[in-house]
Amino acid sequence: DNYEVVTNAASELASGWHVVVGKVSCGSVAVSGNVHLILMDDCELTASSGVAGYAGVAVESGNSLALYAQVAGAGRLTAAGGYNAAGIGGGCYGSCVSVTINGGQVTAQGANVSAGIGGGHSGAGGLITINGGTVIANGGGNGGNGLGDCWQIVSETKVEINGGSVFVNKVGNVPVNAAGKNVYCVTVPCTASL
């Protein structure tokens, strides 16, 4: 029953449980410790760094982030990194440690060569696990990966996809499932009018 409600003034999420209710907009948010974040139905959390070298949601140095959705799974998280930083993960020269997405609608945009979810400039992607929800992850220009390491493979990053819908511009590290089997990402061009 112990949790904190995320507000517009949030700049750090300390270890424990946090809840997003309604519309919340803030700058770069640093994860400290083991953070569990619940996206309540119809909430919108926007974490946009706007500062070079800082991730939208920074998950570095032994810290971890686990995302959950309420029953309908309609909560949204949108994260954008500053120049050379990931949307969710590492800042400039920073490596992501552990991100787990269990539900919700998550959009992450990296900047320059950084990953959407994973490493910042020259940073590793760490462990990225997607168990559910809808994930849209786009790396920055100059070859940034949607999931995983920055523009190049710099480590033994692991991307695990067990469920959900995942849309990425590029995958640098071959995703696997919990059984260790490769998960193949397929790009299907759409020419039809929607």
C-alpha positions as CSV (number, residue, x, y, z in Angstrom):
1,D,0.0,0.0,0.0
2,N,3.0,2.3,0.1
3,Y,3.5,4.3,-3.0
4,E,4.2,7.8,-4.3
5,V,2.3,9.7,-6.9
6,V,4.5,11.1,-9.7
7,T,4.1,14.9,-10.1
8,N,5.2,17.5,-12.7
9,A,8.1,18.4,-10.4
10,A,9.5,14.8,-10.5
11,S,13.3,14.7,-11.2
12,E,14.0,11.4,-9.4
13,L,12.1,8.2,-8.6
14,A,13.5,6.5,-5.5
15,S,13.4,2.8,-4.9
16,G,9.9,1.6,-4.3
17,W,6.4,1.9,-5.9
18,H,5.2,5.0,-7.9
19,V,1.9,5.7,-9.6
20,V,1.1,8.0,-12.5
21,V,-2.4,9.5,-12.4
22,G,-3.8,11.9,-15.0
23,K,-1.4,14.0,-17.2
24,V,2.1,14.6,-15.8
25,S,4.9,16.4,-17.7
26,C,8.4,16.7,-16.5
27,G,12.0,17.0,-17.6
28,S,14.6,14.2,-17.2
29,V,13.8,11.7,-14.5
30,A,16.5,9.6,-12.8
31,V,15.7,6.2,-11.5
32,S,17.4,5.5,-8.2
33,G,17.3,1.9,-6.8
34,N,14.7,-0.6,-7.8
35,V,11.7,1.4,-9.1
36,H,8.2,0.0,-9.9
37,L,6.1,2.4,-11.9
38,I,2.3,1.9,-12.4
39,L,0.7,3.6,-15.3
40,M,-3.0,4.1,-14.3
41,D,-5.6,3.9,-17.0
42,D,-5.8,7.0,-19.2
43,C,-2.7,8.6,-17.6
44,E,0.0,10.3,-19.6
45,L,3.5,10.7,-18.3
46,T,5.9,12.7,-20.5
47,A,9.5,12.8,-19.5
48,S,11.4,15.0,-22.1
49,S,15.0,15.8,-21.2
50,G,15.7,18.8,-23.4
51,V,19.2,18.8,-22.0
52,A,22.2,17.3,-23.9
53,G,23.5,14.1,-22.4
54,Y,20.5,13.3,-20.2
55,A,18.0,10.6,-20.9
56,G,14.3,11.2,-20.6
57,V,14.1,8.4,-18.0
58,A,17.6,7.6,-16.8
59,V,18.2,4.0,-15.7
60,E,22.0,3.7,-15.0
61,S,24.5,2.5,-12.4
62,G,22.9,-0.5,-10.8
63,N,19.4,0.9,-10.9
64,S,16.3,-0.8,-12.4
65,L,12.9,0.2,-13.7
66,A,9.8,-2.0,-14.0
67,L,6.7,-0.6,-15.7
68,Y,3.1,-1.9,-15.1
69,A,-0.3,-0.9,-16.4
70,Q,-3.7,-0.9,-14.8
71,V,-6.4,-3.2,-15.9
72,A,-7.2,-1.7,-19.3
73,G,-3.5,-1.0,-20.0
74,A,-4.3,2.4,-21.4
75,G,-1.7,4.4,-19.4
76,R,1.0,6.1,-21.5
77,L,4.7,6.9,-21.0
78,T,6.5,9.0,-23.5
79,A,10.2,9.6,-23.0
80,A,12.7,11.6,-25.1
81,G,16.4,11.9,-24.5
82,G,18.5,15.0,-24.9
83,Y,21.3,15.1,-27.5
84,N,23.4,11.9,-27.3
85,A,21.0,10.3,-24.7
86,A,18.5,7.5,-24.8
87,G,14.8,8.0,-24.3
88,I,14.8,5.4,-21.5
89,G,18.2,4.2,-20.3
90,G,21.6,5.8,-20.5
91,G,22.8,9.4,-20.9
92,C,25.8,10.4,-22.9
93,Y,28.4,7.6,-22.4
94,G,25.9,6.0,-20.1
95,S,24.8,2.4,-20.1
96,C,21.3,1.2,-19.3
97,V,21.1,-1.4,-16.5
98,S,17.6,-3.0,-16.4
99,V,14.3,-2.0,-17.9
100,T,11.2,-4.3,-17.7
101,I,8.0,-3.4,-19.5
102,N,5.0,-5.4,-18.3
103,G,2.2,-3.3,-19.8
104,G,1.1,0.2,-20.9
105,Q,1.8,2.2,-24.0
106,V,5.5,3.2,-24.0
107,T,7.1,5.5,-26.6
108,A,10.8,6.2,-26.3
109,Q,12.9,8.4,-28.6
110,G,16.7,8.5,-28.4
111,A,18.7,11.4,-29.7
112,N,21.7,11.4,-32.1
113,V,23.3,7.9,-32.0
114,S,21.5,6.8,-28.8
115,A,18.9,4.0,-28.4
116,G,15.2,4.6,-27.9
117,I,15.5,2.2,-24.9
118,G,19.0,1.2,-23.9
119,G,22.4,2.9,-24.2
120,G,23.2,6.5,-24.6
121,H,26.1,7.6,-26.8
122,S,28.7,4.8,-26.6
123,G,26.6,3.1,-24.0
124,A,25.5,-0.5,-23.5
125,G,21.8,-1.5,-23.5
126,G,21.9,-3.7,-20.4
127,L,18.9,-6.0,-19.9
128,I,15.7,-4.9,-21.6
129,T,12.7,-7.2,-21.1
130,I,9.3,-6.7,-22.7
131,N,6.5,-8.9,-21.3
132,G,3.5,-6.9,-22.5
133,G,2.0,-3.6,-23.6
134,T,2.7,-1.6,-26.7
135,V,6.3,-0.4,-27.1
136,I,7.5,2.1,-29.8
137,A,11.2,2.6,-29.5
138,N,13.2,4.8,-32.0
139,G,16.9,5.3,-31.9
140,G,18.4,8.7,-32.7
141,G,19.8,9.8,-36.1
142,N,23.1,8.4,-37.3
143,G,22.1,4.8,-36.7
144,G,20.7,4.7,-33.2
145,N,19.0,1.4,-32.3
146,G,15.4,1.3,-31.1
147,L,16.3,-1.3,-28.5
148,G,19.7,-2.2,-27.0
149,D,23.1,-0.7,-27.4
150,C,23.7,2.7,-29.0
151,W,24.6,2.9,-32.7
152,Q,27.1,0.1,-32.3
153,I,27.3,-3.2,-30.4
154,V,29.4,-2.4,-27.4
155,S,28.5,-5.1,-24.9
156,E,26.6,-8.3,-24.1
157,T,23.3,-6.5,-24.0
158,K,20.3,-8.7,-23.8
159,V,16.9,-7.8,-25.3
160,E,14.2,-10.3,-24.2
161,I,10.7,-10.1,-25.8
162,N,8.0,-12.4,-24.3
163,G,4.8,-10.6,-25.3
164,G,3.2,-7.3,-26.3
165,S,3.5,-5.4,-29.5
166,V,6.9,-4.0,-30.3
167,F,7.8,-1.4,-33.0
168,V,11.4,-0.3,-33.5
169,N,13.3,1.5,-36.2
170,K,16.3,-0.8,-35.7
171,V,17.5,-3.6,-33.4
172,G,21.2,-3.9,-32.8
173,N,21.0,-6.9,-30.4
174,V,19.1,-10.0,-31.6
175,P,16.1,-10.3,-29.3
176,V,15.3,-13.6,-27.5
177,N,12.5,-14.9,-25.4
178,A,12.6,-16.4,-21.9
179,A,13.5,-19.8,-23.4
180,G,16.6,-18.2,-25.1
181,K,15.1,-18.6,-28.6
182,N,15.6,-15.8,-31.1
183,V,12.7,-13.4,-31.7
184,Y,12.6,-12.2,-35.2
185,C,11.5,-8.7,-36.0
186,V,9.8,-8.2,-39.3
187,T,9.3,-4.9,-41.1
188,V,6.1,-4.8,-43.2
189,P,5.7,-1.8,-45.5
190,C,2.2,-0.4,-45.6
191,T,1.0,1.3,-48.8
192,A,-2.7,1.2,-48.1
193,S,-4.6,4.3,-47.0
194,L,-5.7,4.2,-43.4
